[in-house]
């Protein structure tokens, strides 16, 4: 078994256990996002794939994060002021040089860059997700996932959706394929 296959299994196991431990109760559908006006689901998937490849991320993780953040609503604005598909805060948008947070492609790219930065900073996908949601300062302050119910639920929801997307909804069959050395791709 290759190191990549072992790493994939390890990530899925960690996220599965995190999802269970944090009580994820959201069970998204096959496509848990609305397609932005003037776009198609194929375009959104292509933007996710492009940003993921450019920033070294798994496209299933980027899609799961986008679904949790905005449900695919490119014009979403949170009560705290986060904007667009990946819900980028104004200060973060400025740091990322994101001029138009409502441009779906640019927003996915900026959110992916920010997630990549959090992964580099914390070296753990759960902590990176927590930092994306609550801010890196909170993760540093608590030396882990902050004890905020919203952030704990968020990490669990994104992890749960990532597992669904990565395994095609059948974790057992996916693990079997990986262990047997078969190509492990979402939904196969």
C-alpha positions as YAML, in Angstrom:
chain: A
units: angstrom
residues:
- id: 1
  name: UNK
  ca: [0.00, 0.00, 0.00]
- id: 2
  name: UNK
  ca: [1.37, 3.38, -0.96]
- id: 3
  name: UNK
  ca: [1.99, 6.21, 1.45]
- id: 4
  name: UNK
  ca: [-0.72, 8.23, -0.32]
- id: 5
  name: UNK
  ca: [-3.30, 5.50, 0.27]
- id: 6
  name: UNK
  ca: [-2.29, 5.22, 3.92]
- id: 7
  name: UNK
  ca: [-2.50, 8.99, 4.33]
- id: 8
  name: UNK
  ca: [-5.97, 9.02, 2.75]
- id: 9
  name: UNK
  ca: [-7.15, 6.29, 5.10]
- id: 10
  name: UNK
  ca: [-5.63, 8.04, 8.10]
- id: 11
  name: UNK
  ca: [-7.30, 11.32, 7.18]
- id: 12
  name: UNK
  ca: [-10.67, 9.62, 6.71]
- id: 13
  name: UNK
  ca: [-10.32, 7.81, 10.03]
- id: 14
  name: UNK
  ca: [-9.39, 11.00, 11.89]
- id: 15
  name: UNK
  ca: [-12.23, 12.94, 10.32]
- id: 16
  name: UNK
  ca: [-14.72, 10.11, 10.92]
- id: 17
  name: UNK
  ca: [-13.80, 9.92, 14.58]
- id: 18
  name: UNK
  ca: [-13.87, 13.72, 14.89]
- id: 19
  name: UNK
  ca: [-17.25, 13.83, 13.20]
- id: 20
  name: UNK
  ca: [-18.65, 11.24, 15.59]
- id: 21
  name: UNK
  ca: [-17.03, 12.75, 18.67]
- id: 22
  name: UNK
  ca: [-18.24, 16.26, 17.87]
- id: 23
  name: UNK
  ca: [-21.76, 15.11, 17.08]
- id: 24
  name: UNK
  ca: [-22.28, 16.01, 13.43]
- id: 25
  name: UNK
  ca: [-25.96, 15.60, 12.73]
- id: 26
  name: UNK
  ca: [-26.10, 17.27, 9.33]
- id: 27
  name: UNK
  ca: [-26.49, 14.76, 6.51]
- id: 28
  name: UNK
  ca: [-26.17, 16.70, 3.27]
- id: 29
  name: UNK
  ca: [-27.52, 15.47, -0.02]
- id: 30
  name: UNK
  ca: [-25.45, 14.53, -3.04]
- id: 31
  name: UNK
  ca: [-25.20, 18.17, -4.10]
- id: 32
  name: UNK
  ca: [-25.60, 20.32, -1.04]
- id: 33
  name: UNK
  ca: [-25.19, 23.68, -2.68]
- id: 34
  name: UNK
  ca: [-27.13, 26.03, -4.87]
- id: 35
  name: UNK
  ca: [-25.52, 26.95, -8.13]
- id: 36
  name: UNK
  ca: [-24.70, 30.68, -8.27]
- id: 37
  name: UNK
  ca: [-26.76, 32.68, -10.76]
- id: 38
  name: UNK
  ca: [-25.17, 32.70, -14.18]
- id: 39
  name: UNK
  ca: [-23.15, 29.56, -13.38]
- id: 40
  name: UNK
  ca: [-23.62, 25.83, -13.76]
- id: 41
  name: UNK
  ca: [-22.83, 23.06, -11.28]
- id: 42
  name: UNK
  ca: [-20.11, 21.95, -13.71]
- id: 43
  name: UNK
  ca: [-18.52, 25.43, -13.54]
- id: 44
  name: UNK
  ca: [-18.60, 25.44, -9.74]
- id: 45
  name: UNK
  ca: [-17.02, 21.98, -9.63]
- id: 46
  name: UNK
  ca: [-14.38, 23.15, -12.15]
- id: 47
  name: UNK
  ca: [-13.57, 26.22, -10.02]
- id: 48
  name: UNK
  ca: [-13.26, 23.99, -6.95]
- id: 49
  name: UNK
  ca: [-11.05, 21.54, -8.85]
- id: 50
  name: UNK
  ca: [-8.84, 24.34, -10.21]
- id: 51
  name: UNK
  ca: [-8.40, 26.08, -6.85]
- id: 52
  name: UNK
  ca: [-7.80, 22.76, -5.08]
- id: 53
  name: UNK
  ca: [-5.12, 21.74, -7.55]
- id: 54
  name: UNK
  ca: [-3.45, 25.14, -7.46]
- id: 55
  name: UNK
  ca: [-3.31, 25.20, -3.66]
- id: 56
  name: UNK
  ca: [-2.65, 21.52, -2.96]
- id: 57
  name: UNK
  ca: [-6.02, 20.72, -1.43]
- id: 58
  name: UNK
  ca: [-8.47, 17.87, -1.83]
- id: 59
  name: UNK
  ca: [-11.42, 19.17, -3.91]
- id: 60
  name: UNK
  ca: [-13.82, 17.22, -1.69]
- id: 61
  name: UNK
  ca: [-12.56, 19.19, 1.33]
- id: 62
  name: UNK
  ca: [-12.99, 22.52, -0.49]
- id: 63
  name: UNK
  ca: [-16.50, 21.58, -1.60]
- id: 64
  name: UNK
  ca: [-17.44, 20.41, 1.91]
- id: 65
  name: UNK
  ca: [-16.19, 23.68, 3.37]
- id: 66
  name: UNK
  ca: [-18.06, 25.74, 0.75]
- id: 67
  name: UNK
  ca: [-21.28, 23.84, 1.43]
- id: 68
  name: UNK
  ca: [-20.96, 24.43, 5.18]
- id: 69
  name: UNK
  ca: [-20.09, 28.08, 4.74]
- id: 70
  name: UNK
  ca: [-22.71, 29.26, 2.26]
- id: 71
  name: UNK
  ca: [-24.69, 26.33, 0.90]
- id: 72
  name: UNK
  ca: [-23.50, 27.50, -2.50]
- id: 73
  name: UNK
  ca: [-25.03, 30.94, -2.19]
- id: 74
  name: UNK
  ca: [-22.55, 33.22, -3.96]
- id: 75
  name: UNK
  ca: [-24.31, 36.32, -2.61]
- id: 76
  name: UNK
  ca: [-24.43, 35.13, 1.01]
- id: 77
  name: UNK
  ca: [-23.51, 37.64, 3.70]
- id: 78
  name: UNK
  ca: [-23.24, 36.44, 7.28]
- id: 79
  name: UNK
  ca: [-24.36, 38.52, 10.28]
- id: 80
  name: UNK
  ca: [-20.64, 39.08, 11.02]
- id: 81
  name: UNK
  ca: [-19.96, 40.31, 7.45]
- id: 82
  name: UNK
  ca: [-18.42, 37.24, 5.79]
- id: 83
  name: UNK
  ca: [-19.20, 37.20, 2.08]
- id: 84
  name: UNK
  ca: [-19.61, 34.84, -0.84]
- id: 85
  name: UNK
  ca: [-19.36, 31.11, -1.36]
- id: 86
  name: UNK
  ca: [-16.47, 30.58, 1.05]
- id: 87
  name: UNK
  ca: [-17.69, 33.30, 3.46]
- id: 88
  name: UNK
  ca: [-14.57, 35.47, 3.47]
- id: 89
  name: UNK
  ca: [-14.41, 38.16, 6.16]
- id: 90
  name: UNK
  ca: [-13.58, 41.69, 4.88]
- id: 91
  name: UNK
  ca: [-10.16, 41.81, 6.60]
- id: 92
  name: UNK
  ca: [-9.26, 38.39, 5.27]
- id: 93
  name: UNK
  ca: [-10.45, 39.41, 1.79]
- id: 94
  name: UNK
  ca: [-8.12, 42.40, 1.95]
- id: 95
  name: UNK
  ca: [-5.19, 40.21, 3.07]
- id: 96
  name: UNK
  ca: [-5.93, 37.75, 0.24]
- id: 97
  name: UNK
  ca: [-6.35, 40.60, -2.28]
- id: 98
  name: UNK
  ca: [-9.90, 39.46, -3.04]
- id: 99
  name: UNK
  ca: [-11.46, 42.47, -4.74]
- id: 100
  name: UNK
  ca: [-14.92, 41.02, -5.36]
- id: 101
  name: UNK
  ca: [-16.03, 38.49, -2.74]
- id: 102
  name: UNK
  ca: [-19.19, 37.84, -4.75]
- id: 103
  name: UNK
  ca: [-17.23, 36.58, -7.79]
- id: 104
  name: UNK
  ca: [-17.67, 32.80, -7.30]
- id: 105
  name: UNK
  ca: [-14.40, 31.77, -8.93]
- id: 106
  name: UNK
  ca: [-12.32, 34.38, -7.11]
- id: 107
  name: UNK
  ca: [-14.04, 33.60, -3.80]
- id: 108
  name: UNK
  ca: [-13.37, 29.85, -4.12]
- id: 109
  name: UNK
  ca: [-9.74, 30.59, -4.95]
- id: 110
  name: UNK
  ca: [-9.32, 32.98, -1.98]
- id: 111
  name: UNK
  ca: [-11.06, 30.60, 0.43]
- id: 112
  name: UNK
  ca: [-8.87, 27.76, -0.80]
- id: 113
  name: UNK
  ca: [-5.73, 29.84, -0.29]
- id: 114
  name: UNK
  ca: [-6.87, 30.73, 3.22]
- id: 115
  name: UNK
  ca: [-7.61, 27.09, 4.04]
- id: 116
  name: UNK
  ca: [-4.19, 26.08, 2.68]
- id: 117
  name: UNK
  ca: [-2.58, 28.72, 4.90]
- id: 118
  name: UNK
  ca: [-4.40, 27.34, 7.94]
- id: 119
  name: UNK
  ca: [-3.32, 23.80, 7.06]
- id: 120
  name: UNK
  ca: [0.29, 24.97, 6.82]
- id: 121
  name: UNK
  ca: [0.02, 26.87, 10.10]
- id: 122
  name: UNK
  ca: [-1.60, 24.08, 12.12]
- id: 123
  name: UNK
  ca: [-0.63, 20.89, 10.27]
- id: 124
  name: UNK
  ca: [-3.96, 19.26, 11.05]
- id: 125
  name: UNK
  ca: [-7.13, 19.44, 8.98]
- id: 126
  name: UNK
  ca: [-9.41, 19.68, 12.04]
- id: 127
  name: UNK
  ca: [-7.44, 22.60, 13.44]
- id: 128
  name: UNK
  ca: [-7.33, 24.25, 10.02]
- id: 129
  name: UNK
  ca: [-11.12, 24.01, 9.77]
- id: 130
  name: UNK
  ca: [-11.48, 25.41, 13.28]
- id: 131
  name: UNK
  ca: [-9.17, 28.29, 12.35]
- id: 132
  name: UNK
  ca: [-11.16, 28.93, 9.17]
- id: 133
  name: UNK
  ca: [-14.31, 29.20, 11.28]
- id: 134
  name: UNK
  ca: [-13.20, 30.81, 14.54]
- id: 135
  name: UNK
  ca: [-9.93, 32.39, 13.46]
- id: 136
  name: UNK
  ca: [-6.37, 31.19, 13.95]
- id: 137
  name: UNK
  ca: [-6.00, 33.22, 17.14]
- id: 138
  name: UNK
  ca: [-8.76, 31.19, 18.82]
- id: 139
  name: UNK
  ca: [-7.12, 27.90, 17.83]
- id: 140
  name: UNK
  ca: [-3.79, 29.12, 19.24]
- id: 141
  name: UNK
  ca: [-5.43, 30.43, 22.42]
- id: 142
  name: UNK
  ca: [-7.06, 27.08, 23.19]
- id: 143
  name: UNK
  ca: [-4.23, 24.98, 21.69]
- id: 144
  name: UNK
  ca: [-6.86, 23.06, 19.71]
- id: 145
  name: UNK
  ca: [-10.43, 23.31, 18.52]
- id: 146
  name: UNK
  ca: [-11.98, 26.15, 20.53]
- id: 147
  name: UNK
  ca: [-14.77, 25.19, 22.94]
- id: 148
  name: UNK
  ca: [-17.29, 27.21, 20.94]
- id: 149
  name: UNK
  ca: [-20.32, 25.05, 20.06]
- id: 150
  name: UNK
  ca: [-20.59, 26.66, 16.62]
- id: 151
  name: UNK
  ca: [-16.96, 25.86, 15.77]
- id: 152
  name: UNK
  ca: [-17.13, 22.32, 17.14]
- id: 153
  name: UNK
  ca: [-20.27, 21.65, 15.12]
- id: 154
  name: UNK
  ca: [-18.73, 23.29, 12.04]
- id: 155
  name: UNK
  ca: [-15.65, 21.05, 12.13]
- id: 156
  name: UNK
  ca: [-17.89, 18.00, 12.51]
- id: 157
  name: UNK
  ca: [-20.21, 19.04, 9.66]
- id: 158
  name: UNK
  ca: [-17.36, 19.74, 7.24]
- id: 159
  name: UNK
  ca: [-15.62, 16.49, 8.23]
- id: 160
  name: UNK
  ca: [-18.84, 14.52, 7.78]
- id: 161
  name: UNK
  ca: [-19.52, 16.03, 4.36]
- id: 162
  name: UNK
  ca: [-15.90, 15.52, 3.27]
- id: 163
  name: UNK
  ca: [-16.21, 11.84, 4.14]
- id: 164
  name: UNK
  ca: [-19.45, 11.58, 2.16]
- id: 165
  name: UNK
  ca: [-17.94, 13.26, -0.89]
- id: 166
  name: UNK
  ca: [-14.67, 11.33, -0.68]
- id: 167
  name: UNK
  ca: [-16.28, 7.93, -0.24]
- id: 168
  name: UNK
  ca: [-19.32, 8.37, -2.43]
- id: 169
  name: UNK
  ca: [-21.39, 7.83, 0.72]
- id: 170
  name: UNK
  ca: [-20.00, 4.34, 1.37]
- id: 171
  name: UNK
  ca: [-17.01, 4.49, 3.69]
- id: 172
  name: UNK
  ca: [-16.75, 0.72, 4.06]
- id: 173
  name: UNK
  ca: [-16.56, 0.10, 0.29]
- id: 174
  name: UNK
  ca: [-14.09, 2.97, -0.12]
- id: 175
  name: UNK
  ca: [-11.75, 1.60, 2.57]
- id: 176
  name: UNK
  ca: [-11.97, -1.87, 1.02]
- id: 177
  name: UNK
  ca: [-10.97, -0.47, -2.39]
- id: 178
  name: UNK
  ca: [-8.05, 1.45, -0.90]
- id: 179
  name: UNK
  ca: [-6.83, -1.60, 1.01]
- id: 180
  name: UNK
  ca: [-7.11, -3.76, -2.10]
- id: 181
  name: UNK
  ca: [-5.10, -1.24, -4.07]
- id: 182
  name: UNK
  ca: [-7.96, -0.23, -6.38]
- id: 183
  name: UNK
  ca: [-8.22, 3.37, -7.47]
- id: 184
  name: UNK
  ca: [-10.08, 5.17, -4.72]
- id: 185
  name: UNK
  ca: [-12.13, 7.97, -6.13]
- id: 186
  name: UNK
  ca: [-15.30, 9.61, -4.90]
- id: 187
  name: UNK
  ca: [-18.44, 7.72, -5.71]
- id: 188
  name: UNK
  ca: [-16.69, 4.67, -7.17]
...
